[in-house]
Amino acid sequence: MSIKKTSLYATATAATLAVTLTACGGSGSGGNASGGTANKDATVNVGSLYEPQNLDNTAGGGQGVTEALNGNVYEGLFKLTDDGKVEKLLATDYKVSGDGLTYTFTLRDGVKFHSGKALTSEDVKYSLEKVIADDSQSARKNNLQVIKDIATPDARTVKVTLSKKSISFVYNLSYVWIINSQAKNLKTTEDGTGPYQLGKWTRGSALSLDRFPGYWGKAATNKKAVFHYYKDATALNNALLTGAVDVVTSEQSPDALDQFKSNQNYKVNDGDSTTKLLLAFNDKAKPFTDVKVRQAVSSAIDDKKLLESVWGGYGKLIGSMVPPTDPWYEDLTKVNAYDPAHAKKLLAEAGYAKGFSFTLDTPNYDPHPTAATFIKSELAKVGVNVKINTITPDEWYTKVYKNHDFSATLQEHVNDRDLVWYGNPDFYWGYDNKQVTQWVEQAEQASSTAEQTDLLKKVNRKTAEDAASDWLYLYPQIVVASSKLSGYPLNGLNSQFYVYDIQKKG
């Protein structure tokens, strides 16, 4: 799970997926550029609201570093495609021992880092150890703690031994960047193997990527990609209208879409999102220790009305932590559905017939303030008083995520397959159900994806019934682009935005 606009990354567990051989090209690309021929020396200008905090995804680089560098500058042994499949990338083959504890990977030959150094097994060992180090903030740190030993029998072979079975191990490796073991200053520089190398990063403005001439695979279809950063959606849309950018990675202002829909010079794409907006309760703090209170609050909020007010006709109601793109999805929107009368009944049964008061810690960027005001109004109708405490992303990370010093909070969870965090009682929301924890552990050690899916469906339903959180809605993934562009990602799973297949006419 990534959390937008902050330096926090957490993780998900996933099925072992079909793995095929590929270079940097992928599927799920959008846009059909009309007229003219693609310019192989084009500069593609990308508009985004998510500037990196730094350039190291194990050091709190945030959503922005994944968007700009993942797959473009850095590559993994495996790659997560835009439609959620896992493909071989820097690994050409791998074997798993009969007991499921030892993975032996064969590395691609002829791969060089941007500095010119050849890729070896030592670099893979270094990269894995960097992810699981004590000071790592990697998205896969906790999942990859199952790594017991990493051996490098030769330059092209990596042998990883696990402490216990992990059906998601290969999937989780798709999030691990392979970095030159000799690289320094990775917060401001890079040394990856991807189709681009870092050009220039002007903090607060732009980050440019230049096509790497020594790339091992298919060359990027454009010469340069520049990520331009904006403070708000209005400025971003104005940049698209004036031609300052060619594509917006994730549209955050649905009210502005009509001007693009009605203009033949642009295309509006509605992809599949994995970003959930949560009203997350501290399940270890009263009154949210009581399941009836959590159920009551969930039932008192009209999620459909909130979604419509924020996104118009875009986005989806979800009812749980699991989006439709996850294998263990089930439509649970009828569980704790909007019903103010039922909410009042539950509050009375919990001993709060006259209601109660709590503080809602709210990140200071859209749509959280809007959602918080809506929730305050809705809960007032059932006698619950909400005090909104607006905080910065850094304050949220310290107060809520690290110190668990909150009653309830709003937050976006970006990653796919992140239901498993409800199996961790030490996670920031404190949900602690021994059966759920057992199901999550059994799912990770399952012998088949079918077994894993069955177990996680149980987790999905149980957490929904317990109102472990209130999953307000699933974001839309709206990519708006110039009609001169094609080959851009539509879904942007987990905030990645591959630019190497983008073609620009003229």
Secondary structure as GFF3:
##gff-version 3
##sequence-region A 1 506
A	DSSP	beta_strand	29	30	.	.	.	ID=ss1
A	DSSP	beta_strand	43	48	.	.	.	ID=ss2
A	DSSP	alpha_helix	62	69	.	.	.	ID=ss3
A	DSSP	beta_strand	78	80	.	.	.	ID=ss4
A	DSSP	beta_strand	86	88	.	.	.	ID=ss5
A	DSSP	beta_strand	91	96	.	.	.	ID=ss6
A	DSSP	beta_strand	102	107	.	.	.	ID=ss7
A	DSSP	alpha_helix	121	132	.	.	.	ID=ss8
A	DSSP	three_ten_helix	143	146	.	.	.	ID=ss9
A	DSSP	beta_strand	147	154	.	.	.	ID=ss10
A	DSSP	beta_strand	157	162	.	.	.	ID=ss11
A	DSSP	alpha_helix	169	173	.	.	.	ID=ss12
A	DSSP	beta_strand	196	202	.	.	.	ID=ss13
A	DSSP	beta_strand	206	211	.	.	.	ID=ss14
A	DSSP	beta_strand	224	229	.	.	.	ID=ss15
A	DSSP	alpha_helix	233	241	.	.	.	ID=ss16
A	DSSP	beta_strand	247	248	.	.	.	ID=ss17
A	DSSP	three_ten_helix	254	256	.	.	.	ID=ss18
A	DSSP	alpha_helix	258	261	.	.	.	ID=ss19
A	DSSP	beta_strand	266	271	.	.	.	ID=ss20
A	DSSP	beta_strand	276	281	.	.	.	ID=ss21
A	DSSP	alpha_helix	291	300	.	.	.	ID=ss22
A	DSSP	alpha_helix	303	311	.	.	.	ID=ss23
A	DSSP	alpha_helix	340	349	.	.	.	ID=ss24
A	DSSP	beta_strand	357	363	.	.	.	ID=ss25
A	DSSP	alpha_helix	368	380	.	.	.	ID=ss26
A	DSSP	beta_strand	385	391	.	.	.	ID=ss27
A	DSSP	alpha_helix	393	396	.	.	.	ID=ss28
A	DSSP	pi_helix	397	402	.	.	.	ID=ss29
A	DSSP	beta_strand	408	413	.	.	.	ID=ss30
A	DSSP	three_ten_helix	419	423	.	.	.	ID=ss31
A	DSSP	alpha_helix	434	444	.	.	.	ID=ss32
A	DSSP	alpha_helix	449	465	.	.	.	ID=ss33
A	DSSP	beta_strand	470	474	.	.	.	ID=ss34
A	DSSP	beta_strand	477	482	.	.	.	ID=ss35
A	DSSP	beta_strand	485	486	.	.	.	ID=ss36
A	DSSP	beta_strand	488	489	.	.	.	ID=ss37
A	DSSP	three_ten_helix	493	495	.	.	.	ID=ss38
A	DSSP	beta_strand	503	504	.	.	.	ID=ss39
###
